[in-house]
């Protein structure tokens, strides 16, 4: 709970959330570099498997250093399975597959629902209070991102029949992401963030394997066709996207309410706009600058003054 978080440490938690948002903002670019050689299921889960394998030695080392660490029971494995399948599998596959069957603009707009869904789930599942400050911060942040997303809103086509299935998958992905963050907050009472990540990643990996066997068969020869940009994108997804960013987010989540931490997700489009300007030479519009300022104000507001 945020009441236990020392005010002097709030800048550190904000920095962790900002780092996670910065990494998440580059996911779409990485996916674009890989979709020439891989299908959406392979792009989603092959880097995910690599992350899981890389995490296992770290998990073993941490548990050896702490012999009194809680051992997962069968009941705990059921919870990790729920987090992995209803959280990670739905979130990652829903987003990637949904955008491939819809428009990028639809995905950008629908992703704005994640902080709102997260706040509602946190209220229902964790009994977190939806205070006036939290509601105002969510609304102000949403308004700022919508201001930044004028072009995406103009190009969105939510009700066109050919995009409905993709839009539904994106919404499922939004729910999966919100559910994972909320549900794992409850698991932090007994397990460290690295333990929750790796145990839920293991169950998610096992649950997703049939997709790469029967739905979209994966062939190892695809790695031979990757150029350096594709390899860089693959490494980014495996090491930063599924690895470092989640550790940053969970490290902050351990000390903050889920509702408070979820407001930081509005930083993702800010960093996306900045990356587009720096890496792709796109111009920053007045609306993008104004919207960025509003989002930053909403994030700082709740991080500084929320005392529940």
N, C-alpha and C positions, 0 to 999 in steps of 0.2 A: 504494500500500500504506500501511497505517496507520503502519508503522514510520517512514515519511518525513514524517508529519504531526507538526508541532511540538505538544507537549502544551498549550502556552499558547494554541494556536489551536483546540483542540478545542471550547471554548464557541461559537466562531464557526460551526464546522461543525454543531454541534448546533442552533444558532439557524436556520441555513439549512434543515436537515431539518425542524425544527418548523414553520417558515413554510410549507414545501411541504405538510406534513401538514394544517395548518390550512386551506389552500386546498382540498385534496382532500376534506376532511370536509364541505365545503359543496356538493359536486357534486350529490348527490341532491336537495337543495333547489332548485338551479337547474334541474335536469331536470324537476322537478314543475311549475315555472312555465311550461315550454315544451311539455310533452306535451299541452296542450290545443290547440295550433295545429300541432305538428309530429309526425311519426312518429319512431320510435327511430333510424332511419338518418340522417334529416335532423338530428336533435338531436346525433347523434354527429359528423357530418362537416362540416356547413355552418360551424359555428364553427371547426372544425379548419382549413378552407380559409382562413378569415379570418386565423387565427394564422399560417399559412404565408406569406400575402401580406405581413403586417406584419413578419415576420422577415427577408424578403428584403433590404430596404434596410439593415438592421442588419448582415446578413452581408456585403453588398457593401462597406460602410464598413470593417468589421474587416479584410477581406481586402486592401483597398487600403492600409490602414495597415500591413499586414505582407506586403510583396511576396514574401517567402520562404516564405509559407504553402504547405503541401503541396497540390498540385492533385489532385483525385480522379481516379484511373485507372478504366478499365472494371471492373477487379477491385474497386475501392473502391465503385463504383456498385452492383455486385452485392451487396456487404455492406450498403450502405445500403438496398437493396431488401429484403433479408432482414430487416433491423431494422424497416423500415417496415411490411412486410406481415405477417410472423410476429410482430412486436411490437405496433406501434400499431394496425393494423387489427383484429387478433384481440382485443387488450385492450379497445379502446374499443367496438367493435361487440358483442363477447361480453358485456361488462358491461351495456350499455344494453339490448340485445335480450333478453338472458337474464332480467334483472329484470322486463322487460315481460311475459314468459311464465311467470314464477314469482312468488314472494313476496319482498317487501323483506327480511323476516326471513331467508329463505334466502340472499339475496345478502349480507347483513351477516355471517352466520356463515361462508359459503364464502370470503369475502374474507380471512378470517383465515389462509387457506392461502398467501397471497402471500409473506410473509417466509420461510415454511418451504420453499416451492418455490424461491424465490430462493437460499436458502442451499445447497440441493442442486445447483442449476444452477451456482452459483459454484464449488462444489467440483469439479464435473465439467468445466466449460468453462474456468475460470480457475485451477484447481488451488489455490483458496483452502483453507486449513486449517479444518476444523470442530473447533476447540478445545473443551475442556470449558467454558470461560467462554462461548463463543458458543452452545453448545448449551443451557447453563443459562439464558442471557439469552433465547433464543428460547422455551424452555419456560415460563419465568416470565412473560414478556410475554404469551404465548398464554393462560396461566392467568388472568392479570389481565383480559384482554379477554373471556374466556369468563365470568368473574364479572360483568363489566359487561353481558354479553349474555344474562342469564338469561331475560329476556322474549322475546328473539329466538329463543332455543333452544326455549322452550315453544311459540312460534308457528310454528316451522319444520316443513316437511313435505317432507323430502328424497325420500322413496320413493313419494309419490303419483304415479300415472302421468301426471296432467295437468301436473305440474311437472317431470317428469324432463328433458324437452327444454330447458326454461329453465335448470335447474340445470346441465345439461351445458354450455350456452353460457356460464354464469357461470364454470365451471371453466376453460373454454377462454380466457376473458378473463383469469382469474388467471394462467394459464400465459403468455399473451401479454405481460402486464405484467412478470412475472418475467423472461421471456426478453429483453425489450427492455432492462431495466435491466442485466442481466448481460452481454448481448452488446455493448452500447454502451460498457461499461467497457473492453473490449479496444480499441475504436476511439479512446479518449481518448489512446492512445499517439501517434497521428499527427495527430489533429484536435482543435480546441477544441470545448467543449460546444455553442456556438451553431452551429457547422458541422455537427456530428452531428445536432442537432435538425432544422435546416432541410433538410439533404440527405435524412434519413429521412422527414421530413414530406412532402417533395415526392413521394417514391416512394409513400408511403402515400396521399396525395391522388389520385395518378393511378390507383392500384389500386382505390380505393373509388368512383371516378366511375361505373363501370357500375352500382353498386348504386342510385345516385340517378337513373339513367336508366331502368333496366329493372325493378328490384325494387321500389323505392319512389320513383316519379317525383316530382321536386321542382318546385314552382311558385313563382316569385318573388313572386306576389301574396300569399303567406302573410305577408310582412313587413308588409303593410298592416293585418293583423289583430292585430299584437302591441301589447299595452298597455305602460306604462312598466316594470312589473314583469318582463314577458317580455323587454323590451329589456335591462333590467339583468342578467337571468339570461344572456342571449345574450352580452353584453359580458363578464360574469364568466367564462364558458366560454372565450371567444376570447382574452381578454387574460391572465387569471390562471390558469385551469385548465390550458390547453394551452400557455401561454406562460411566465409568471413562475414558476409552481411547478416546471416542468421545469428551468428554468435554475437555480433554487435547489438542486434535488436533484442535478443534474449537477455544480454547482460544489463541493458537498461530496463527491460520488462520486469526483471527480478525486483526492482526497487520502485516501479511506477505502476499505477493502475493501467489496465489495458486501454481504457477509453482515452487516457492522457497520451499514452504512447502512440495510439492510432492516429491522432491528429498530425503527427509527424509525417504520415504517409502522403499528405498533401504537398510535401517538399519534393516528391518524386517528379512531378511535371515541371517544377522550377528548374531542377537540375537537368531535366531533359531539354528544356529550352536553352539553357546555358551551354550544354554539350553540343547541341545543334549549331549554336552560334560559333563556338570555338573550333569544333572539328569539321563542320560542314559549311561554314561561312554564311549561315543564314542570319538575316537581320533581326534584331530584337525590336518588335513593335511596341508602341506606347502602351497598348493593352496588356502585352506580356509583362512589361516592366511594372505596370500598376498592379496587375494581378499577383505578381511575385511579392510585391511589398505587402499586400493584404494577407497573403498566406503566411509570410514570415511573422507578421503582426499577430495573427491568430495563434501560431505555434508558440511564440514567445509569451503571449498572454497566459496560456494555460500552463506552460512550464514554470512560469514565474509566480503565478498567483493561486494556482489550484492547491488547496491545503486539506483536502478530504482525507 
